[in-house]
Amino acid sequence: MGTFGYDGNARGATPWERMTPLGIQWGNSPKVVFAETCAGPGGPCSREKLTEQWINEQAVKDLASPPLNFDHLGYGGRLAGPVDNANASCMGCHQTAGFPMVPILPEFSPNGALLKLDAGRRPGVAQSFRMMYYGNVASGAVFSDTQLYSSDYSLQLSMSLQNFISVRCDNTAQQPDARPAVCAELIEWSKVQRKSIGDLLTFGSPAADGAPIRSNE
Ligand code: HEC
């Protein structure tokens, strides 16, 4: 995944020619935790250990003074888009692409709230959970076992599927026979997902008195 930024001071007759490559990322450098790249939440960060990307270091310097800015570095110095969450990475978000959609950032997941993740203020905590998002999922593979289909890094496609399904599977708006076959599959999907959470709660960690935790259905 790669991205460009506009550098008004660059050589080039047209604006297109003044677009400067900012970086390319082909992996998340999964073993490099936050403490290995950044001294603290506000940096400074060294990108040397992030070997699965190339950052245009000249552009980092050239775009440093306002009104230009080089704001496309994300979590721990990984490449992220100029319009994307500054604490994420291209691959981190895009490798979650699939259907049904799952949270695209650790902060957005239910466990992220439980772990009180805050990449702005405390990017170094809960690495074992957070680094799940900075592993490398191969294209065509799903990110989570709750997903049925990969959309091959395309988040636009996963959002489109999500929208299509919410409209076409709505049984108040559609005649049952007008619904696509995937709607029936999703009803089964929601049952097995509920069951698996139920099983986890029932047979997971024992409660205080030694009894299994039971879900309050
Ligand atoms: C914070 C998460 C996040 C980050 C980081 C991110 N993206 Fe995205 N990207 C998205 C989402 C969500 C969409 C879909 C938006 C929509 O359809 O409205 C998207 C859409 C895209 C698309 C359109 C194609 C598609 O279907 O996915 C491209 C291309 C893309 N991003 C490239 C990049 C590149 C290159 C980077 C890094 C420089 C990057 N993105 C970083 C979340 C992210």
Residues whose N, C-alpha, C, O or C-beta is under 5 A from the ligand:
A	BS01	HEC	M1 G2 T3 L79 A80 G81 D84 N85 A88 S89 C90 C93 Y153 S154 L155 Q156 L157 M159
